[in-house]
Amino acid sequence: MADWYNAVTWLVLGALAALNLLVLVDRSDRGGIVRPAVLRVLRRISGRDDLRWLDWQPLAVAAGVAFACVSAYGILSGQYGCRPGGSDPITILNSGRAFWAGQSPFQVAQCQHTGEIPYGLAAILLTAVGSLGGLPGVYLVWGLVSLSVVPLAWATAGPDRRYVTVFVSTSVLFVPIICSQIDGATNAIVPATVLLSLYLASRRELLSAVVAGFLSTARFPGLLPILGETGSFVRRRALSFALAAGTFAGVTGLTYALWGQQFLSIVFFQQLGRRSFSVNLYGVLLLANQLPGGVGIEAAQGVLILALLASVLLWVRSPLSAASIMLVGFALVTPFLSYNILIWLLPVALLGSRPQWWLWGVGFVGALNYDLALNVWAWDDGISWPSMVLDVVLTAFLLCLLVELWRSELRSSRANPSSFGR
């Protein structure tokens, strides 16, 4: 049954989806109907009829205020405290405290439960720093990680950075995700890592590979876009690939040496086999209890991902396109695609208006599926078919987005066959 929290969530998502769509329509060839109204609003705000006055700072501040208000309310009201089913924020806080106490940060006691943290060393270190300030400190650290997406999008988007940063900042895949759950804020480290690596790669490719290889240990599938983009670097592609993979492997090996099999089981094996729910096509099978057991699904997923990575390394010449293709490919094949994981797709917004249209559809359908079809109709009321329909629609949008990315890359290759020295 829906409550006031659901109503507020739907109101915010609807408003942001409409604003994000307005940005898209105004920018497109079909924006003639709404552009005059948009220009009038801009004139009233800034005295100008364009976005040249807008920098990334106001957008980051607006997102930061929203995150701070929601987080402060959750902490002060006790919403993030111990509850019958446990508390993710308390689990993350206790994970950071366990690290400083020399105990395993991957399995901790919380609220008369045992909580597990499926994040690697990069995320554990960030959480440990935040835990020094208690629960507010944890939210502060992960809020800063989340908000870094805004300036990083600005820094990597090129000459159209104002429009791109506005699109990212108003997307339902950004502020609603980082504010709604701590898991949303922690997932923001994946797009932040991709954008940071792209920014560093324009200056020092080897440094980019090392930094991204380390940060991708936070959520191990985050290594996929990093490996993809290193194959498209202008110089030293093979060495960059080896450094990214080697850094990830080295940090993972160090973590295993410190915490053993518990780390591997929680961070890797359990996540690979996780079958809680999904907003892609796997969600239909999960809701119908028809998804096969065993390792067959994981094996097929691994084969498809490796084939996609090999294709990207062979034929994709743009680091941003390579990372985006790997992110969309992972979203298609993973049996656990939560709404929060869709924040990983934000770097796709830097590739232009056509991918942005598909990204808007993915965000809108994903939000509608998770916050209404799953949370209310399926889990509360036992009505599963609306979520199943939206699972199919979102999968179709992801497929169309993947095709669009490949087509764009092929067009670019034909137009400039000597790109990156190939």
Phi and psi in degrees as a GROMACS rama.xvg file:
@    title "Ramachandran Plot"
@    xaxis  label "Phi"
@    yaxis  label "Psi"
@TYPE xy
-71.0853  149.162  ALA-2
-130.411  -171.281  ASP-3
-64.2492  -33.4457  TRP-4
-63.1411  -43.6798  TYR-5
-60.1316  -42.2151  ASN-6
-62.4115  -44.0874  ALA-7
-64.1476  -42.1419  VAL-8
-59.968  -46.2508  THR-9
-64.8199  -37.1211  TRP-10
-63.9594  -45.6044  LEU-11
-65.3222  -45.6613  VAL-12
-62.1896  -42.0193  LEU-13
-63.8273  -42.8757  GLY-14
-64.4648  -44.5818  ALA-15
-67.4861  -40.7293  LEU-16
-60.9714  -41.1187  ALA-17
-66.841  -42.1344  ALA-18
-64.4335  -43.9998  LEU-19
-62.218  -39.8674  ASN-20
-66.3901  -38.3368  LEU-21
-61.5157  -41.1546  LEU-22
-60.9224  -43.0011  VAL-23
-64.8395  -48.5969  LEU-24
-63.2746  -42.4987  VAL-25
-61.4135  -32.9419  ASP-26
-81.7895  -21.9152  ARG-27
-86.3461  173.998  SER-28
-66.2419  -19.3642  ASP-29
-94.3946  13.5343  ARG-30
-85.9887  6.33276  GLY-31
-60.3697  -31.5204  GLY-32
-71.2495  -39.8159  ILE-33
-100.432  -15.5377  VAL-34
-59.233  -42.9834  ARG-35
-57.4928  -41.1515  PRO-36
-65.3597  -41.0042  ALA-37
-62.9727  -42.3937  VAL-38
-63.9655  -37.225  LEU-39
-63.8079  -41.5849  ARG-40
-63.8023  -42.611  VAL-41
-62.0553  -39.3062  LEU-42
-64.2694  -38.7515  ARG-43
-67.477  -34.8842  ARG-44
-77.2814  -46.2899  ILE-45
-120.72  -9.55301  SER-46
79.5797  5.23824  GLY-47
-129.053  162.136  ARG-48
-112.786  32.5955  ASP-49
-146.828  -176.821  ASP-50
-101.722  14.8245  LEU-51
-67.0579  -18.9186  ARG-52
-80.6947  -16.5143  TRP-53
-88.8554  126.042  LEU-54
-107.12  179.597  ASP-55
-77.5114  -22.5325  TRP-56
-60.133  -46.627  GLN-57
-61.6947  -34.8903  PRO-58
-67.6766  -42.4351  LEU-59
-65.8535  -39.3946  ALA-60
-63.9719  -43.6671  VAL-61
-61.3471  -44.7839  ALA-62
-64.9149  -38.5839  ALA-63
-65.6451  -39.5759  GLY-64
-63.1265  -43.5228  VAL-65
-61.5308  -45.3027  ALA-66
-63.5543  -43.768  PHE-67
-64.5289  -41.4871  ALA-68
-65.8223  -46.1954  CYS-69
-64.7665  -42.8937  VAL-70
-65.4558  -44.0712  SER-71
-62.3268  -41.9865  ALA-72
-62.0657  -44.37  TYR-73
-63.3046  -38.8003  GLY-74
-73.443  -48.7101  ILE-75
-70.1308  -31.9607  LEU-76
-82.0637  -9.86678  SER-77
84.1579  5.10095  GLY-78
-62.2029  -30.6048  GLN-79
-91.3968  3.00457  TYR-80
-81.1243  -169.483  GLY-81
-65.9583  133.475  CYS-82
-134.427  166.7  ARG-83
-53.0106  -38.5873  PRO-84
-88.5812  3.99506  GLY-85
96.1963  174.378  GLY-86
-138.224  119.257  SER-87
-62.5149  -44.1775  ASP-88
-59.3447  -40.3765  PRO-89
-67.2037  -37.6934  ILE-90
-60.7935  -45.1802  THR-91
-66.0069  -41.6621  ILE-92
-59.9844  -47.1183  LEU-93
-67.4606  -27.1794  ASN-94
-64.0618  -44.5365  SER-95
-63.6612  -39.9535  GLY-96
-68.4496  -35.3947  ARG-97
-63.955  -37.2465  ALA-98
-58.9175  -48.0194  PHE-99
-67.3325  -26.3839  TRP-100
-85.0441  1.30254  ALA-101
77.1873  17.9092  GLY-102
-104.131  171.488  GLN-103
-66.4993  126.439  SER-104
-87.6683  2.22415  PRO-105
-96.5364  -18.4547  PHE-106
-141.55  112.828  GLN-107
-133.215  157.985  VAL-108
-82.2575  137.481  ALA-109
-157.095  127.84  GLN-110
52.6313  46.52  CYS-111
62.4939  19.3127  GLN-112
-127.416  170.722  HIS-113
-107.525  119.301  THR-114
-102.943  144.91  GLY-115
-117.423  143.41  GLU-116
-115.335  108.557  ILE-117
-88.4733  34.8416  PRO-118
-112.968  146.702  TYR-119
-83.0935  -169.032  GLY-120
-62.6523  -39.0125  LEU-121
-58.873  -44.4118  ALA-122
-69.8571  -37.1921  ALA-123
-61.819  -42.1201  ILE-124
-65.8007  -41.1622  LEU-125
-62.5966  -44.289  LEU-126
-62.9764  -39.5026  THR-127
-62.18  -42.0764  ALA-128
-62.6138  -45.1927  VAL-129
-64.7288  -34.4305  GLY-130
-64.2216  -18.451  SER-131
-63.52  -23.7217  LEU-132
-103.876  18.7486  GLY-133
70.6039  -157.953  GLY-134
-62.6732  -40.1604  LEU-135
-60.4732  -36.0077  PRO-136
-65.5291  -39.6695  GLY-137
-61.8086  -45.6735  VAL-138
-67.5633  -33.8877  TYR-139
-62.9287  -47.9719  LEU-140
-62.1357  -49.0903  VAL-141
-73.9066  -24.0865  TRP-142
-66.807  -41.2659  GLY-143
-64.6742  -40.2415  LEU-144
-60.0093  -45.1467  VAL-145
-64.0162  -46.7828  SER-146
-68.7722  -20.3526  LEU-147
-63.3502  -18.0313  SER-148
-59.6657  -35.4709  VAL-149
-66.2449  -57.0574  VAL-150
-65.4514  -30.241  PRO-151
-69.3815  -37.5045  LEU-152
-63.6823  -41.0499  ALA-153
-60.6974  -43.8696  TRP-154
-71.131  -25.7321  ALA-155
-108.344  -4.92325  THR-156
-82.2055  -12.0882  ALA-157
83.7761  -158.221  GLY-158
-64.9974  -21.4588  PRO-159
-95.3274  28.8617  ASP-160
-63.8216  -33.2138  ARG-161
-64.0555  -49.7535  ARG-162
-63.2546  -45.1952  TYR-163
-61.7339  -43.0733  VAL-164
-68.0009  -36.0806  THR-165
-63.8985  -42.9234  VAL-166
-61.6661  -46.8583  PHE-167
-62.2122  -43.944  VAL-168
-67.6304  -28.6233  SER-169
-97.6974  0.480262  THR-170
-68.895  144.336  SER-171
-70.0367  -7.08587  VAL-172
-89.3518  5.48221  LEU-173
-116.683  -88.2496  PHE-174
-58.4456  -45.5651  VAL-175
-59.9211  -34.8385  PRO-176
-74.0929  -45.7443  ILE-177
-71.2762  -23.6715  ILE-178
-88.2644  -30.6909  CYS-179
-72.5848  -37.1798  SER-180
-146.257  150.953  GLN-181
-63.367  -28.2542  ILE-182
-64.9397  -30.9129  ASP-183
-67.9032  -42.1218  GLY-184
-65.539  -40.367  ALA-185
-69.0483  -31.4573  THR-186
-68.3131  -19.1536  ASN-187
-65.3942  -14.4438  ALA-188
-66.3853  -23.1844  ILE-189
-69.9778  -55.7066  VAL-190
-63.6986  -32.7083  PRO-191
-62.9417  -40.1906  ALA-192
-65.0409  -43.8045  THR-193
-62.1091  -46.8943  VAL-194
-66.4674  -40.1116  LEU-195
-63.3863  -41.7361  LEU-196
-65.0401  -37.6034  SER-197
-65.7211  -40.2892  LEU-198
-64.3386  -46.1667  TYR-199
-67.3178  -34.7981  LEU-200
-63.6307  -27.8302  ALA-201
-71.9303  -8.07335  SER-202
-119.853  -53.9474  ARG-203
-140.664  102.061  ARG-204
-65.377  -40.2385  GLU-205
-68.0172  -39.5925  LEU-206
-62.5436  -40.9512  LEU-207
-57.8454  -44.3668  SER-208
-63.6409  -41.5779  ALA-209
-68.5493  -48.6175  VAL-210
-61.5131  -46.0614  VAL-211
-67.5152  -37.0297  ALA-212
-61.4296  -38.933  GLY-213
-70.3046  -48.7876  PHE-214
-64.9894  -28.764  LEU-215
-70.6438  -10.8142  SER-216
-68.1522  -16.6978  THR-217
-58.7472  -48.0611  ALA-218
-133.283  108.115  ARG-219
-59.1525  -28.7625  PHE-220
-65.6724  -14.7091  PRO-221
-64.2923  -12.9147  GLY-222
-70.9395  -26.0727  LEU-223
-59.4082  -52.412  LEU-224
-64.4641  -29.5144  PRO-225
-67.7655  -45.48  ILE-226
-63.1508  -37.8864  LEU-227
-63.3093  -44.8257  GLY-228
-72.1634  -30.656  GLU-229
-63.0527  -28.9402  THR-230
-71.2007  -8.18298  GLY-231
-113.061  8.47422  SER-232
-62.5925  152.82  PHE-233
-65.8523  -40.3517  VAL-234
-132.352  159.335  ARG-235
49.2435  49.3121  ARG-236
-64.9446  -47.3506  ARG-237
-63.6887  -42.5712  ALA-238
-66.953  -39.2725  LEU-239
-63.8183  -43.3478  SER-240
-58.9997  -46.1866  PHE-241
-65.0461  -38.3265  ALA-242
-67.4004  -42.3062  LEU-243
-63.2834  -48.8077  ALA-244
-65.5265  -41.0814  ALA-245
-66.5191  -39.5522  GLY-246
-63.6118  -45.5341  THR-247
-59.2566  -46.615  PHE-248
-64.7971  -40.6633  ALA-249
-64.6563  -44.8562  GLY-250
-66.6112  -39.1065  VAL-251
-63.6809  -42.0403  THR-252
-63.3979  -40.4833  GLY-253
-63.3178  -42.5111  LEU-254
-63.7192  -39.9149  THR-255
-64.9093  -39.0513  TYR-256
-63.2645  -32.1711  ALA-257
-82.6826  -38.3052  LEU-258
-125.801  -1.43016  TRP-259
68.2876  -152.478  GLY-260
-62.217  -29.1422  GLN-261
-59.5265  -40.939  GLN-262
-60.9899  -50.5686  PHE-263
-61.9597  -41.9817  LEU-264
-64.4251  -46.9803  SER-265
-75.8217  -43.5754  ILE-266
-81.3873  -34.7119  VAL-267
-108.084  -65.3295  PHE-268
-64.7312  -45.2274  PHE-269
-67.1285  -33.8602  GLN-270
-73.0952  -36.5312  GLN-271
-63.7639  -35.4522  LEU-272
-98.8538  12.8891  GLY-273
-70.4168  133.315  ARG-274
-134.95  46.1596  ARG-275
-70.5648  -58.4546  SER-276
-167.197  173.676  PHE-277
-160.832  146.325  SER-278
-101.477  7.58563  VAL-279
-101.279  -164.884  ASN-280
-60.9891  -27.2393  LEU-281
-60.4139  -26.5423  TYR-282
-60.9686  -33.011  GLY-283
-61.8742  -46.347  VAL-284
-67.3626  -37.205  LEU-285
-67.5663  -43.2856  LEU-286
-66.3236  -29.5136  LEU-287
-91.3054  2.57908  ALA-288
55.6819  40.6118  ASN-289
-116.031  2.73052  GLN-290
-75.2045  123.335  LEU-291
-61.9708  149.313  PRO-292
-85.7438  -166.283  GLY-293
78.6148  -164.599  GLY-294
-103.78  7.91677  VAL-295
-61.4552  -44.4229  GLY-296
-63.2074  -44.198  ILE-297
-65.5348  -38.7831  GLU-298
-64.2804  -44.6961  ALA-299
-63.6042  -40.9514  ALA-300
-60.0185  -44.8565  GLN-301
-63.0563  -41.9157  GLY-302
-63.4666  -45.315  VAL-303
-64.346  -42.0228  LEU-304
-66.2302  -42.5166  ILE-305
-65.5622  -38.4465  LEU-306
-64.314  -40.9833  ALA-307
-65.3392  -41.8132  LEU-308
-62.5188  -42.7658  LEU-309
-61.8841  -41.3981  ALA-310
-63.5647  -42.151  SER-311
-64.0097  -43.8327  VAL-312
-63.8416  -32.7037  LEU-313
-80.5141  -38.9062  LEU-314
-121.79  -15.3534  TRP-315
-92.636  131.369  VAL-316
-107.851  -13.7242  ARG-317
-99.5955  124.671  SER-318
-57.4577  -40.2503  PRO-319
-65.5099  -42.9341  LEU-320
-63.8574  -41.4787  SER-321
-61.1766  -47.1915  ALA-322
-63.7176  -40.398  ALA-323
-66.7612  -41.6898  SER-324
-62.007  -40.7985  ILE-325
-66.7324  -37.8774  MET-326
-65.5184  -45.4088  LEU-327
-67.483  -40.2211  VAL-328
-60.5267  -42.0097  GLY-329
-63.1624  -41.9914  PHE-330
-60.5022  -30.423  ALA-331
-76.0466  -37.5692  LEU-332
-98.8783  -14.9001  VAL-333
-73.8292  135.462  THR-334
-76.1762  -5.17413  PRO-335
-129.882  87.7095  PHE-336
-110.708  97.0119  LEU-337
-84.12  165.596  SER-338
-59.9682  -37.4289  TYR-339
-62.9509  -34.7363  ASN-340
-68.5955  -21.6105  ILE-341
-62.8363  -17.6677  LEU-342
-63.2011  -21.5493  ILE-343
-60.2425  -24.2628  TRP-344
-81.1776  -3.49602  LEU-345
-56.0138  -35.8352  LEU-346
-57.5593  -22.0669  PRO-347
-59.409  -28.5652  VAL-348
-61.3945  -20.9626  ALA-349
-78.0285  -4.59373  LEU-350
-94.2423  3.92968  LEU-351
116.063  179.709  GLY-352
-70.0557  -37.1348  SER-353
-64.0582  -49.2904  ARG-354
-62.0804  -30.7481  PRO-355
-64.8207  -35.7986  GLN-356
-62.0113  -46.6585  TRP-357
-65.531  -36.5362  TRP-358
-65.8798  -38.3093  LEU-359
-60.1437  -44.8427  TRP-360
-61.7148  -42.3921  GLY-361
-61.1728  -45.9397  VAL-362
-64.9435  -44.0221  GLY-363
-65.3396  -47.4219  PHE-364
-66.7065  -41.1356  VAL-365
-61.6678  -43.0099  GLY-366
-66.2004  -44.1787  ALA-367
-61.9381  -40.0414  LEU-368
-65.4748  -52.029  ASN-369
-69.9177  -46.6316  TYR-370
-83.8533  -16.676  ASP-371
-122.399  -60.2156  LEU-372
-65.071  -40.1341  ALA-373
-85.9544  -57.0427  LEU-374
-63.5351  -32.9814  ASN-375
-106.597  -60.4457  VAL-376
-70.8109  -46.3227  TRP-377
-78.3994  -53.4339  ALA-378
-79.7768  -34.0203  TRP-379
-90.8105  -44.2007  ASP-380
-101.814  -8.45477  ASP-381
74.5277  19.0219  GLY-382
-103.968  106.679  ILE-383
-97.1157  -22.2923  SER-384
-63.5767  -33.8056  TRP-385
-61.2597  -40.336  PRO-386
-66.3978  -37.6961  SER-387
-61.3519  -43.0202  MET-388
-61.5162  -45.1913  VAL-389
-68.0654  -31.327  LEU-390
-58.4881  -44.7766  ASP-391
-66.1115  -43.2775  VAL-392
-62.4043  -46.0775  VAL-393
-64.0419  -39.2572  LEU-394
-62.141  -40.6693  THR-395
-62.8521  -41.1758  ALA-396
-63.7705  -42.1241  PHE-397
-62.7638  -41.1565  LEU-398
-62.635  -44.3323  LEU-399
-63.1414  -38.8891  CYS-400
-64.2302  -42.6484  LEU-401
-63.1534  -43.5345  LEU-402
-62.1689  -41.9183  VAL-403
-62.0359  -40.9328  GLU-404
-64.1758  -42.9294  LEU-405
-66.1602  -43.2253  TRP-406
-62.3642  -42.0535  ARG-407
-62.0866  -41.1489  SER-408
-66.1588  -40.2678  GLU-409
-65.0747  -41.0139  LEU-410
-61.6409  -41.6745  ARG-411
-64.7964  -38.6239  SER-412
-66.0928  -40.2409  SER-413
-67.5741  -36.5432  ARG-414
-72.3843  -28.5487  ALA-415
-140.867  74.2988  ASN-416
-65.4919  -18.2275  PRO-417
-95.8782  12.3969  SER-418
-55.6172  135.555  SER-419
57.9305  26.7335  PHE-420
76.6505  13.1885  GLY-421
